[in-house]
Amino acid sequence: MTLIDFFGFSGMILLLSAFLLNQVNYFANNSVAYHVFNLLGAYILTYYAFVLGNTPFIILEFVWGSFSLYKLVTRKGILSLE
């Protein structure tokens, strides 16, 4: 396995873990952990897609990660902009 493959698999594992843990009610939709897993997984996969030259995947993962970042930044009491 190459380093870039490792990046791809780690991002995928983070995103799928966030989804699974949310589905079994371990992570709430608004929990910090849920958004951190999504943020890291999506941005890792954005880099992976960039290296592969896959533009639709770059856009998808960048937007996904950006929404998670937004939710973290605007969450009351956690990195709040207020």
N, CA and C atoms as an extended XYZ file, in Angstrom:
246
Properties=species:S:1:pos:R:3:atomname:S:1:resname:S:1:resid:I:1 pbc="F F F"
N         0.845       -1.172        0.000 N   MET     1
C         0.000        0.000        0.000 CA  MET     1
C         0.894        1.239        0.000 C   MET     1
N         0.567        2.168       -0.890 N   THR     2
C         1.330        3.405       -0.959 CA  THR     2
C         0.812        4.393        0.083 C   THR     2
N         1.548        5.469        0.282 N   LEU     3
C         1.134        6.499        1.233 CA  LEU     3
C        -0.186        7.133        0.818 C   LEU     3
N        -0.359        7.368       -0.467 N   ILE     4
C        -1.608        7.976       -0.929 CA  ILE     4
C        -2.785        7.023       -0.721 C   ILE     4
N        -2.567        5.725       -0.888 N   ASP     5
C        -3.624        4.743       -0.599 CA  ASP     5
C        -3.988        4.782        0.882 C   ASP     5
N        -2.987        4.912        1.724 N   PHE     6
C        -3.222        5.020        3.163 CA  PHE     6
C        -4.102        6.231        3.466 C   PHE     6
N        -3.818        7.365        2.819 N   PHE     7
C        -4.639        8.558        3.001 CA  PHE     7
C        -6.073        8.282        2.589 C   PHE     7
N        -6.251        7.673        1.435 N   GLY     8
C        -7.594        7.377        0.953 CA  GLY     8
C        -8.361        6.478        1.905 C   GLY     8
N        -7.723        5.416        2.359 N   PHE     9
C        -8.390        4.490        3.280 CA  PHE     9
C        -8.683        5.140        4.629 C   PHE     9
N        -7.761        5.967        5.126 N   SER    10
C        -8.002        6.601        6.425 CA  SER    10
C        -9.164        7.592        6.341 C   SER    10
N        -9.252        8.346        5.265 N   GLY    11
C       -10.378        9.261        5.090 CA  GLY    11
C       -11.693        8.518        4.981 C   GLY    11
N       -11.682        7.426        4.228 N   MET    12
C       -12.882        6.610        4.075 CA  MET    12
C       -13.319        6.030        5.415 C   MET    12
N       -12.377        5.538        6.190 N   ILE    13
C       -12.694        4.954        7.501 CA  ILE    13
C       -13.295        6.004        8.429 C   ILE    13
N       -12.737        7.221        8.414 N   LEU    14
C       -13.288        8.285        9.255 CA  LEU    14
C       -14.729        8.620        8.871 C   LEU    14
N       -14.984        8.772        7.561 N   LEU    15
C       -16.343        9.104        7.125 CA  LEU    15
C       -17.325        7.986        7.424 C   LEU    15
N       -16.935        6.762        7.136 N   LEU    16
C       -17.833        5.637        7.398 CA  LEU    16
C       -18.046        5.419        8.894 C   LEU    16
N       -17.015        5.682        9.690 N   SER    17
C       -17.164        5.566       11.148 CA  SER    17
C       -18.149        6.597       11.668 C   SER    17
N       -18.052        7.840       11.167 N   ALA    18
C       -18.994        8.877       11.586 CA  ALA    18
C       -20.416        8.466       11.238 C   ALA    18
N       -20.609        7.961       10.030 N   PHE    19
C       -21.938        7.528        9.593 CA  PHE    19
C       -22.452        6.378       10.461 C   PHE    19
N       -21.631        5.360       10.649 N   LEU    20
C       -22.045        4.197       11.429 CA  LEU    20
C       -22.353        4.575       12.876 C   LEU    20
N       -21.461        5.345       13.483 N   LEU    21
C       -21.662        5.730       14.884 CA  LEU    21
C       -22.880        6.634       15.056 C   LEU    21
N       -23.196        7.408       14.045 N   ASN    22
C       -24.417        8.197       14.078 CA  ASN    22
C       -25.643        7.303       13.940 C   ASN    22
N       -25.576        6.312       13.082 N   GLN    23
C       -26.708        5.416       12.857 CA  GLN    23
C       -27.056        4.578       14.089 C   GLN    23
N       -26.058        4.241       14.875 N   VAL    24
C       -26.311        3.443       16.087 CA  VAL    24
C       -26.475        4.348       17.322 C   VAL    24
N       -26.674        5.644       17.057 N   ASN    25
C       -26.940        6.649       18.101 CA  ASN    25
C       -25.796        6.830       19.097 C   ASN    25
N       -24.573        6.558       18.667 N   TYR    26
C       -23.413        6.833       19.519 CA  TYR    26
C       -22.966        8.282       19.332 C   TYR    26
N       -23.014        8.776       18.088 N   PHE    27
C       -22.754       10.181       17.784 CA  PHE    27
C       -24.085       10.845       17.457 C   PHE    27
N       -24.359       11.961       18.105 N   ALA    28
C       -25.529       12.758       17.736 CA  ALA    28
C       -25.195       13.576       16.494 C   ALA    28
N       -26.217       13.985       15.753 N   ASN    29
C       -26.008       14.778       14.535 CA  ASN    29
C       -25.268       16.078       14.795 C   ASN    29
N       -25.395       16.608       15.996 N   ASN    30
C       -24.766       17.889       16.307 CA  ASN    30
C       -23.562       17.764       17.231 C   ASN    30
N       -23.042       16.554       17.418 N   SER    31
C       -21.903       16.386       18.327 CA  SER    31
C       -20.599       16.836       17.670 C   SER    31
N       -19.699       17.296       18.510 N   VAL    32
C       -18.387       17.723       18.024 CA  VAL    32
C       -17.666       16.553       17.362 C   VAL    32
N       -17.695       15.392       17.989 N   ALA    33
C       -16.993       14.229       17.444 CA  ALA    33
C       -17.498       13.881       16.046 C   ALA    33
N       -18.808       13.919       15.851 N   TYR    34
C       -19.393       13.616       14.543 CA  TYR    34
C       -18.855       14.564       13.476 C   TYR    34
N       -18.825       15.849       13.779 N   HIS    35
C       -18.356       16.832       12.807 CA  HIS    35
C       -16.848       16.764       12.601 C   HIS    35
N       -16.099       16.442       13.635 N   VAL    36
C       -14.640       16.303       13.487 CA  VAL    36
C       -14.309       15.103       12.600 C   VAL    36
N       -14.966       13.975       12.825 N   PHE    37
C       -14.743       12.806       11.980 CA  PHE    37
C       -15.058       13.143       10.525 C   PHE    37
N       -16.198       13.805       10.290 N   ASN    38
C       -16.577       14.178        8.928 CA  ASN    38
C       -15.594       15.165        8.322 C   ASN    38
N       -15.187       16.146        9.102 N   LEU    39
C       -14.249       17.161        8.622 CA  LEU    39
C       -12.921       16.535        8.207 C   LEU    39
N       -12.332       15.767        9.102 N   LEU    40
C       -11.035       15.145        8.795 CA  LEU    40
C       -11.143       14.158        7.641 C   LEU    40
N       -12.156       13.307        7.679 N   GLY    41
C       -12.333       12.326        6.614 CA  GLY    41
C       -12.520       12.977        5.263 C   GLY    41
N       -13.359       14.011        5.207 N   ALA    42
C       -13.638       14.676        3.938 CA  ALA    42
C       -12.413       15.413        3.404 C   ALA    42
N       -11.685       16.100        4.270 N   TYR    43
C       -10.516       16.836        3.783 CA  TYR    43
C        -9.367       15.897        3.398 C   TYR    43
N        -9.244       14.792        4.082 N   ILE    44
C        -8.251       13.792        3.666 CA  ILE    44
C        -8.615       13.251        2.291 C   ILE    44
N        -9.901       12.960        2.092 N   LEU    45
C       -10.339       12.457        0.787 CA  LEU    45
C       -10.276       13.534       -0.294 C   LEU    45
N       -10.390       14.801        0.088 N   THR    46
C       -10.200       15.890       -0.881 CA  THR    46
C        -8.771       15.861       -1.413 C   THR    46
N        -7.823       15.717       -0.517 N   TYR    47
C        -6.425       15.621       -0.930 CA  TYR    47
C        -6.201       14.391       -1.814 C   TYR    47
N        -6.771       13.280       -1.400 N   TYR    48
C        -6.657       12.040       -2.166 CA  TYR    48
C        -7.209       12.226       -3.580 C   TYR    48
N        -8.371       12.840       -3.687 N   ALA    49
C        -8.981       13.074       -4.995 CA  ALA    49
C        -8.147       14.046       -5.827 C   ALA    49
N        -7.552       15.037       -5.163 N   PHE    50
C        -6.690       15.990       -5.870 CA  PHE    50
C        -5.492       15.280       -6.484 C   PHE    50
N        -4.862       14.409       -5.716 N   VAL    51
C        -3.712       13.657       -6.217 CA  VAL    51
C        -4.114       12.780       -7.404 C   VAL    51
N        -5.313       12.203       -7.324 N   LEU    52
C        -5.805       11.353       -8.409 CA  LEU    52
C        -6.330       12.157       -9.594 C   LEU    52
N        -6.565       13.444       -9.400 N   GLY    53
C        -7.082       14.290      -10.464 CA  GLY    53
C        -8.561       14.087      -10.738 C   GLY    53
N        -9.323       13.754       -9.708 N   ASN    54
C       -10.749       13.469       -9.847 CA  ASN    54
C       -11.557       14.684       -9.383 C   ASN    54
N       -11.870       15.586      -10.316 N   THR    55
C       -12.502       16.859       -9.983 CA  THR    55
C       -13.864       16.718       -9.301 C   THR    55
N       -14.786       15.875       -9.775 N   PRO    56
C       -16.071       15.763       -9.066 CA  PRO    56
C       -15.901       15.303       -7.616 C   PRO    56
N       -14.992       14.400       -7.371 N   PHE    57
C       -14.733       13.904       -6.019 CA  PHE    57
C       -14.084       14.989       -5.158 C   PHE    57
N       -13.218       15.807       -5.755 N   ILE    58
C       -12.613       16.935       -5.036 CA  ILE    58
C       -13.708       17.878       -4.546 C   ILE    58
N       -14.621       18.236       -5.446 N   ILE    59
C       -15.703       19.160       -5.096 CA  ILE    59
C       -16.597       18.562       -4.019 C   ILE    59
N       -17.001       17.308       -4.199 N   LEU    60
C       -17.871       16.638       -3.231 CA  LEU    60
C       -17.259       16.646       -1.838 C   LEU    60
N       -16.035       16.193       -1.730 N   GLU    61
C       -15.407       16.060       -0.414 CA  GLU    61
C       -15.060       17.412        0.203 C   GLU    61
N       -14.668       18.379       -0.622 N   PHE    62
C       -14.367       19.706       -0.085 CA  PHE    62
C       -15.625       20.351        0.489 C   PHE    62
N       -16.741       20.248       -0.227 N   VAL    63
C       -17.999       20.812        0.258 CA  VAL    63
C       -18.450       20.086        1.521 C   VAL    63
N       -18.353       18.758        1.538 N   TRP    64
C       -18.725       17.960        2.701 CA  TRP    64
C       -17.928       18.420        3.935 C   TRP    64
N       -16.623       18.519        3.771 N   GLY    65
C       -15.767       18.951        4.871 CA  GLY    65
C       -16.039       20.384        5.299 C   GLY    65
N       -16.339       21.235        4.334 N   SER    66
C       -16.606       22.641        4.640 CA  SER    66
C       -17.878       22.802        5.450 C   SER    66
N       -18.904       22.015        5.168 N   PHE    67
C       -20.115       22.067        5.963 CA  PHE    67
C       -19.848       21.606        7.397 C   PHE    67
N       -19.027       20.593        7.548 N   SER    68
C       -18.675       20.140        8.894 CA  SER    68
C       -17.879       21.209        9.631 C   SER    68
N       -16.972       21.859        8.935 N   LEU    69
C       -16.208       22.955        9.538 CA  LEU    69
C       -17.149       24.088        9.951 C   LEU    69
N       -18.076       24.436        9.090 N   TYR    70
C       -19.057       25.476        9.408 CA  TYR    70
C       -19.855       25.116       10.662 C   TYR    70
N       -20.312       23.872       10.735 N   LYS    71
C       -21.092       23.434       11.899 CA  LYS    71
C       -20.251       23.497       13.183 C   LYS    71
N       -18.978       23.175       13.086 N   LEU    72
C       -18.103       23.263       14.256 CA  LEU    72
C       -17.890       24.708       14.688 C   LEU    72
N       -17.655       25.569       13.730 N   VAL    73
C       -17.348       26.969       14.036 CA  VAL    73
C       -18.569       27.697       14.585 C   VAL    73
N       -19.751       27.368       14.092 N   THR    74
C       -20.952       28.088       14.514 CA  THR    74
C       -21.653       27.434       15.702 C   THR    74
N       -21.157       26.306       16.156 N   ARG    75
C       -21.763       25.600       17.293 CA  ARG    75
C       -21.592       26.427       18.560 C   ARG    75
N       -22.648       26.623       19.312 N   LYS    76
C       -22.588       27.440       20.534 CA  LYS    76
C       -21.662       26.794       21.558 C   LYS    76
N       -20.717       27.577       22.044 N   GLY    77
C       -19.805       27.111       23.068 CA  GLY    77
C       -18.592       26.371       22.535 C   GLY    77
N       -18.600       25.997       21.266 N   ILE    78
C       -17.474       25.285       20.666 CA  ILE    78
C       -16.977       26.122       19.488 C   ILE    78
N       -15.832       26.737       19.604 N   LEU    79
C       -15.254       27.528       18.537 CA  LEU    79
C       -16.231       28.577       18.007 C   LEU    79
N       -17.104       29.076       18.835 N   SER    80
C       -18.160       29.983       18.401 CA  SER    80
C       -17.598       31.304       17.919 C   SER    80
N       -18.216       31.848       16.884 N   LEU    81
C       -17.816       33.151       16.345 CA  LEU    81
C       -18.470       34.309       17.106 C   LEU    81
N       -19.381       34.007       18.002 N   GLU    82
C       -20.075       35.047       18.764 CA  GLU    82
C       -19.223       35.596       19.873 C   GLU    82
